[in-house]
Amino acid sequence: MNTKNFVKDPNYYKKEQDKIANSLVQMIIDEKSPWRKTWRPDPNANYFPQNAITNKTYNGMNIFLLWGKSESNKWCTFLGWKKLGYSIIKGEKGSRVHYFEPKKRVKLDGEGKPEKDAKGNDKMVTTFLFKTYVLFSAEQVQNKKGESYKVEKVKVDNNIKPIDSCKSFFSHLNANIIGSGDSCFYQPSTDKIGMVDLQHFENAEEYYSVLAHEHIHWTGADHRLKRNKLNYAEEELVAEIGAFLTCVYLGIQSKPKPNNLAYLKHWSQGKINPKKIFSALSDASKSLEYMKDCVEFESKEEVA
């Protein structure tokens, strides 16, 4: 920038900012592709609790009675595990589930006689037999050799390799990243980032783009940049623009991809406001600078 331009025109920076924002706004408006998820669910992820023998999923309230009680989604009764060749580990306690078995019976009148319908047939009523079972998860059993129950896993064919520079950058941020079966997220209440495994993405670049998106959310926590003034849609704009800026910084992207723009278009909620886009650009830039500072600090600590 020529210094004279700054002196002659004090609104120089404002005009430049507007140009950038307007350019991005136009790119968002012109993008016609819908946003798409660039990963597939982990076929081995534990979703709903299942019976270890039948592989049938428990339903109704039993899902909530079992969820969160075990890392495994395989459950069975004491006798069921015995049938499979396993016994309950000493000291382990079971979890109760409930089963309503429908039973049909003849409807009786006040005198205890079968009631008849218009055709002279016995009227039938449905009643429910209430049963309670005690289940144990796969983590609570072992065979005679003391071996744990093994779940056969579906083999994933992808052989995607991490990008070293990206891997190093995010590892130096020391965020608490946990595995996730089918969704990627930042959870403010626990300050954790959930990520689907690299092998379930279309390519490594898409993985690091989503990882960057969640890290931008991570920077907005109260004990970091305290970006709690934004509503949900505004925060999503910051996160996606920040993801693009981070990928440019890491050298794996040079311009917004159609999926970036489609995501921004969705969260703009049909009202693509240049001022909000620029505000999101500003917050996204601050987030990237924050992460760069964290990485630089951690790198110096390692050398020291």
C-alpha positions in Angstrom: 0.0 0.0 0.0 1.3 3.5 -0.9 1.5 5.7 2.2 0.1 8.7 0.3 -3.1 6.8 -0.3 -3.5 6.4 3.4 -2.9 10.1 4.0 -5.2 11.3 1.2 -7.9 8.9 1.9 -8.5 8.0 5.6 -11.2 5.6 4.5 -8.7 3.5 2.5 -8.8 0.5 4.8 -12.6 0.6 5.1 -12.9 0.6 1.3 -10.5 -2.3 1.0 -12.4 -4.3 3.7 -15.6 -3.6 1.8 -14.1 -4.9 -1.4 -13.0 -8.1 0.2 -16.4 -8.6 1.9 -18.3 -7.8 -1.3 -16.2 -10.2 -3.3 -16.9 -13.0 -0.8 -20.6 -12.1 -0.7 -20.8 -12.4 -4.5 -19.0 -15.7 -4.5 -21.5 -17.0 -1.9 -24.5 -15.7 -3.9 -23.1 -17.2 -7.2 -22.6 -20.6 -5.6 -25.3 -23.0 -6.7 -24.2 -26.3 -5.1 -25.8 -27.4 -1.9 -23.5 -28.1 1.1 -22.6 -31.8 1.4 -21.1 -33.9 4.2 -17.5 -34.9 3.1 -17.3 -37.9 5.4 -19.2 -41.1 5.9 -20.2 -42.5 9.2 -17.8 -45.0 10.9 -19.4 -48.4 10.3 -17.8 -49.6 13.5 -19.2 -46.8 15.7 -21.3 -47.7 18.6 -24.7 -46.2 18.0 -27.8 -47.8 19.6 -27.4 -50.6 22.1 -27.8 -54.1 20.5 -28.3 -57.6 21.7 -25.1 -59.6 21.4 -26.8 -62.7 20.1 -29.5 -61.4 17.7 -27.9 -58.0 16.9 -31.3 -56.5 17.2 -31.4 -52.9 18.6 -33.0 -52.2 21.9 -35.7 -49.6 21.5 -37.9 -47.2 23.4 -36.9 -46.3 27.0 -34.3 -49.1 27.0 -32.1 -47.1 24.7 -31.9 -44.4 27.4 -31.5 -47.0 30.2 -28.4 -48.4 28.5 -26.9 -45.4 26.8 -23.7 -44.0 28.3 -23.2 -47.0 30.6 -20.6 -48.7 28.4 -18.2 -48.0 25.6 -19.6 -51.1 23.9 -23.0 -51.3 22.4 -23.3 -55.1 22.8 -25.5 -56.3 25.7 -26.9 -59.6 26.8 -28.3 -61.4 29.9 -26.3 -63.6 32.2 -27.6 -66.7 30.4 -27.1 -65.1 27.0 -23.4 -64.5 27.6 -23.1 -68.0 29.0 -24.5 -69.3 25.7 -21.8 -67.3 23.9 -19.1 -68.8 26.1 -18.6 -65.8 28.4 -19.1 -65.2 32.1 -19.7 -62.0 34.1 -16.5 -60.5 35.6 -16.7 -60.7 39.4 -18.1 -57.5 40.9 -19.8 -56.2 37.8 -23.4 -55.0 38.2 -26.1 -55.4 35.5 -28.4 -52.8 34.0 -32.1 -53.3 34.0 -34.3 -53.0 30.8 -38.0 -53.5 30.5 -40.0 -55.4 27.9 -43.7 -55.3 27.2 -44.9 -58.5 25.5 -48.4 -58.1 23.9 -50.9 -60.9 24.7 -54.3 -61.3 23.2 -57.2 -62.8 25.1 -61.0 -63.1 24.8 -62.9 -60.2 26.2 -65.3 -61.2 29.0 -68.5 -59.5 29.9 -69.6 -58.6 33.5 -70.7 -62.3 34.0 -67.4 -63.6 33.0 -68.7 -64.8 29.6 -67.0 -64.2 26.2 -68.3 -61.1 24.5 -69.4 -61.5 20.8 -69.0 -59.2 17.9 -71.7 -58.6 15.2 -70.7 -61.7 13.4 -70.9 -63.9 16.5 -67.1 -64.2 17.0 -65.3 -63.8 20.3 -64.1 -60.2 20.9 -60.4 -60.1 21.5 -58.4 -57.6 23.6 -54.7 -57.0 23.8 -53.0 -56.9 27.1 -49.3 -56.5 27.9 -47.1 -58.7 29.9 -44.4 -56.6 31.7 -41.0 -58.2 32.0 -37.7 -56.9 33.4 -34.3 -58.2 32.4 -30.8 -57.6 33.8 -28.2 -57.0 31.0 -24.4 -56.9 31.0 -22.3 -55.2 28.4 -19.5 -56.7 26.4 -17.0 -54.8 28.7 -18.3 -56.8 31.7 -17.6 -60.3 30.5 -14.7 -62.6 29.7 -14.3 -66.2 28.5 -12.5 -69.0 30.4 -9.1 -67.8 29.2 -9.9 -64.4 30.7 -10.2 -62.8 27.2 -12.6 -60.0 26.5 -15.5 -60.2 24.1 -14.3 -59.3 20.6 -16.4 -57.4 18.2 -15.6 -58.1 14.5 -15.0 -54.7 12.8 -15.8 -53.7 9.3 -12.6 -53.0 7.4 -12.3 -49.5 6.0 -10.6 -49.5 2.6 -9.5 -45.9 2.6 -5.7 -45.4 3.0 -5.7 -41.7 3.6 -2.4 -40.4 5.1 -2.3 -37.4 7.4 -0.6 -34.2 6.1 2.3 -33.7 8.4 2.2 -29.9 8.5 -1.5 -29.9 9.4 -1.1 -32.7 11.9 1.7 -30.8 13.7 -0.3 -27.5 13.7 -3.4 -29.0 15.3 -1.5 -31.2 17.7 0.3 -28.1 19.1 -3.1 -26.6 20.0 -3.7 -29.3 22.6 -7.4 -29.3 22.1 -9.3 -32.2 23.7 -10.3 -34.2 20.6 -12.6 -37.2 21.0 -13.7 -39.8 18.4 -17.1 -39.5 16.9 -19.1 -42.0 14.9 -21.0 -39.8 12.4 -20.7 -36.2 13.3 -18.1 -33.5 13.9 -18.7 -30.9 16.5 -17.4 -28.6 19.3 -19.1 -29.0 22.6 -18.7 -25.8 24.7 -19.9 -27.5 28.0 -17.0 -29.9 28.0 -14.6 -27.9 25.8 -14.2 -31.0 23.6 -14.0 -31.4 19.8 -15.6 -34.5 18.3 -14.2 -35.8 15.0 -15.0 -38.6 12.7 -11.7 -40.5 11.9 -9.5 -39.4 9.0 -10.2 -42.6 7.1 -13.9 -41.8 6.7 -13.3 -38.6 4.8 -13.1 -38.1 1.1 -9.5 -37.0 1.4 -7.1 -35.5 4.0 -7.7 -31.9 2.9 -11.4 -32.3 3.7 -10.6 -33.7 7.1 -8.3 -30.8 8.1 -10.9 -28.3 6.7 -13.5 -29.7 9.1 -11.0 -30.0 11.9 -10.1 -26.3 11.4 -13.8 -25.4 11.5 -14.3 -27.0 14.9 -11.1 -25.4 16.2 -12.4 -22.0 15.2 -15.4 -22.7 17.4 -12.9 -23.8 20.1 -11.2 -20.4 20.0 -14.4 -18.7 20.8 -14.6 -20.2 24.4 -14.9 -17.8 27.3 -11.3 -18.5 28.5 -10.0 -17.9 25.0 -11.4 -15.2 22.7 -14.8 -15.1 24.5 -16.9 -14.8 21.3 -20.2 -15.3 23.0 -21.9 -12.2 21.6 -22.7 -14.0 18.4 -25.9 -16.0 17.7 -25.6 -19.6 16.3 -25.7 -18.7 12.6 -23.2 -15.9 13.0 -20.8 -18.2 14.8 -21.1 -20.7 12.0 -20.1 -18.0 9.5 -17.0 -17.3 11.6 -16.1 -21.0 11.9 -16.4 -21.7 8.1 -14.5 -18.6 7.0 -11.9 -19.3 9.7 -11.6 -22.9 8.3 -10.9 -21.5 4.9 -8.3 -19.0 6.2 -6.6 -21.7 8.3 -6.4 -24.1 5.3 -4.9 -21.3 3.2 -2.4 -20.6 6.0 -1.5 -24.4 6.1 -1.1 -24.4 2.3 -3.8 -27.0 1.5 -6.3 -24.5 -0.1 -5.9 -21.3 -2.1 -9.5 -20.2 -2.5 -12.9 -20.9 -1.0 -14.2 -24.3 -2.3 -17.8 -24.8 -3.4 -18.5 -26.6 -0.2 -17.2 -23.6 1.9 -19.4 -21.2 -0.1 -22.5 -23.5 0.1 -22.1 -23.7 3.9 -21.8 -20.0 4.2 -24.8 -19.5 2.0 -26.8 -21.9 4.2 -25.9 -20.1 7.4 -26.5 -16.7 5.9 -30.2 -17.8 6.0 -31.0 -16.1 2.7 -29.8 -12.7 3.9 -26.2 -12.3 2.7 -25.2 -9.1 4.5 -21.8 -7.7 3.6 -21.4 -6.1 7.0 -22.0 -9.5 8.7 -19.6 -11.2 6.3 -16.9 -8.7 7.0 -17.5 -9.0 10.8 -17.2 -12.8 10.4 -14.0 -12.3 8.4 -12.6 -10.2 11.2 -13.5 -12.7 14.0 -12.2 -15.6 11.8 -8.9 -13.8 11.3 -8.5 -13.2 15.1 -9.2 -16.9 15.7 -6.5 -17.9 13.2 -4.0 -15.5 14.8 -4.9 -16.9 18.2 -4.2 -20.5 17.0 -0.9 -19.4 15.3 0.2 -17.8 18.6 -0.6 -21.0 20.5 1.3 -23.1 18.1 4.3 -20.8 18.2 4.3 -20.8 22.0 4.1 -24.6 22.2 6.9 -24.9 19.7 9.1 -22.7 21.7 8.3 -24.7 24.9 9.4 -27.9 23.1 12.7 -26.3 22.1 13.3 -25.0 25.6 
